[in-house]
Amino acid sequence: MKMTNNDILKKLRVALMLRDDQIVEILELVDFRISKSELGAFFRAEDHENYMECGDQVLRNFLNALVLHLRGTKENPKNPSDVLNKNKKEVITGNQDAEKSRGDLRPSKSPAAKKPFKKHTPNKSATKVQVVEKVYFKNGKNKKS
């Protein structure tokens, strides 16, 4: 099985724990502009209607930008392990903040999340009232008894 540029990009994103917006920022280091939606198309399944094949130019620019991101420049060198550790901390602390800001998804269950207060009723069986009567549906088939 042959690995595509999309596979390489996906594996680098997972291994380096990069979010889409971080990848866009990294690509801007080499003056390569790409939108988050274009980038998202590379990470889709191959049979998805919005899937796009990652070209050699995109992957080449990403790898060159990644070197600059991790190592820095000659004038301003960086330690790659420091950059990766900083990124890991951002991902860990950023997930909690990002979870609060996203409105389209339910927040994940965490031990810190409290359940709503529930009134205690001492005798549950005595207070239970049948609200709806039992309904029998006839779906057109005659049952033999």
Order of alpha helices (4+ residues) and beta strands (2+ residues): alpha-alpha-alpha-alpha-alpha-alpha
